[in-house]
Amino acid sequence: MRSETTIHEKKEMSTEPIEKITKKIIKQYNRSPEGWNVLSDRKGNIIVIGPSQSYWLRIISLGPNNYTGAGIKIDSSEKIERIVKDTPQYGLRPLSKNDLKKLLDTFQRNGTTQSKIVERILSEKPKRIPSIQKIRPEAILTGPILTHPDLSSISSSQRELERKLKRETEKLFRERYPSRSAIYT
């Protein structure tokens, strides 16, 4: 368990564009796909907790699978650790044709999934991206991503970090997408 009592940005790090941070996260995930948790809120904040490093991301959605934003390396906290304790670890899990069919059938039947199927899939170890690409599964289950009402409400240091990332993300958005950003100002 990480021993810090609050989340705060690492002193030697500053905010970086989301593209740079996500490349680092993917590289670390591919080295060690176990021990990850991801939390998000509805304001565009995402906390990615890895086995050795954690990140706070702030994103602005530009459309499906298209976003911009900024992120920063952080020290994790006991408060966050308590939230993710005893939850399935985040990861990529290939689905067999049979598992995919079972999941889709239960959604179509009653809108919910059979918990046994989901529990079994989530109990499997997450896989590295290259190993998934080799087997070319029918589908990939990604997650879980835990949703929190407001990640900045966990502590005062999170509120300050969120303000900083919000400013940096909006600045990046205005620089990269001036036409779009004019709509929101």
Residue pairs with C-beta under 8 A, 6 or more apart in sequence:
1 78
1 81
2 54
2 75
2 76
2 77
2 78
2 81
3 78
4 75
4 76
4 77
4 78
5 77
5 78
5 79
6 77
6 79
6 155
6 156
6 157
6 158
7 47
7 54
7 56
7 74
7 75
7 76
7 77
7 79
7 80
7 154
7 155
7 157
7 158
7 161
8 74
8 75
8 157
8 161
9 56
9 72
9 73
9 74
9 161
9 164
10 72
10 73
10 74
10 75
13 72
13 73
14 72
15 70
15 71
15 72
15 164
15 165
15 168
16 70
16 71
16 72
17 68
17 69
17 70
17 172
18 57
18 59
18 67
18 68
18 69
18 70
18 71
21 55
21 57
21 70
21 71
21 72
22 57
22 71
24 55
25 48
25 50
25 55
26 129
28 50
28 52
28 53
29 36
29 50
29 91
29 128
29 129
30 128
30 129
30 130
32 50
32 51
32 52
33 91
33 92
33 125
33 126
33 127
33 128
34 51
34 89
34 91
34 125
34 126
35 50
35 51
35 89
36 48
36 49
36 50
36 51
36 89
36 90
36 91
36 126
37 48
37 49
37 84
37 87
37 89
37 90
37 146
38 46
38 47
38 48
38 49
38 90
38 143
38 144
38 145
38 146
39 46
39 47
39 49
39 80
39 83
39 84
39 145
39 146
39 147
39 148
39 151
40 46
40 47
40 145
40 146
40 147
40 148
40 151
41 147
41 148
41 149
41 150
41 151
41 152
42 147
42 149
43 150
43 151
43 152
43 162
44 58
44 59
44 60
44 61
44 69
44 169
45 56
45 57
45 58
45 151
45 152
45 162
45 165
46 56
46 57
46 58
46 59
46 145
47 54
47 55
47 56
47 57
47 74
47 80
47 151
48 54
48 55
48 57
49 76
49 80
49 84
53 73
54 73
54 74
54 75
54 76
55 71
55 72
55 73
55 74
56 71
56 72
56 74
56 158
56 161
56 162
56 165
57 69
57 70
57 71
57 165
58 69
58 70
58 71
58 162
58 165
58 166
58 168
58 169
59 67
59 68
59 69
59 169
60 67
60 68
60 69
60 169
60 170
60 173
61 67
62 68
62 177
62 180
68 169
68 172
68 173
68 176
68 177
69 165
69 169
69 172
70 165
70 168
70 169
70 172
71 165
72 161
72 164
72 165
74 161
77 154
77 155
79 154
79 155
80 154
83 146
83 148
83 154
84 146
87 144
87 146
88 122
88 123
88 144
89 126
90 126
90 143
90 144
90 145
91 125
91 126
91 127
91 142
92 126
92 127
92 129
92 132
92 140
92 141
92 142
93 121
93 122
93 124
93 126
93 127
93 140
93 141
93 142
94 127
94 132
94 135
94 137
94 139
94 140
94 141
95 103
95 121
95 137
95 138
95 139
95 140
95 141
96 137
96 138
97 138
99 117
99 121
100 138
100 139
102 114
102 117
103 113
103 117
103 118
106 112
106 113
106 114
106 117
107 113
121 141
122 141
122 144
132 140
148 154
151 158
151 162
152 158
152 159
152 161
152 162
153 159
170 181
173 180
173 181
174 181
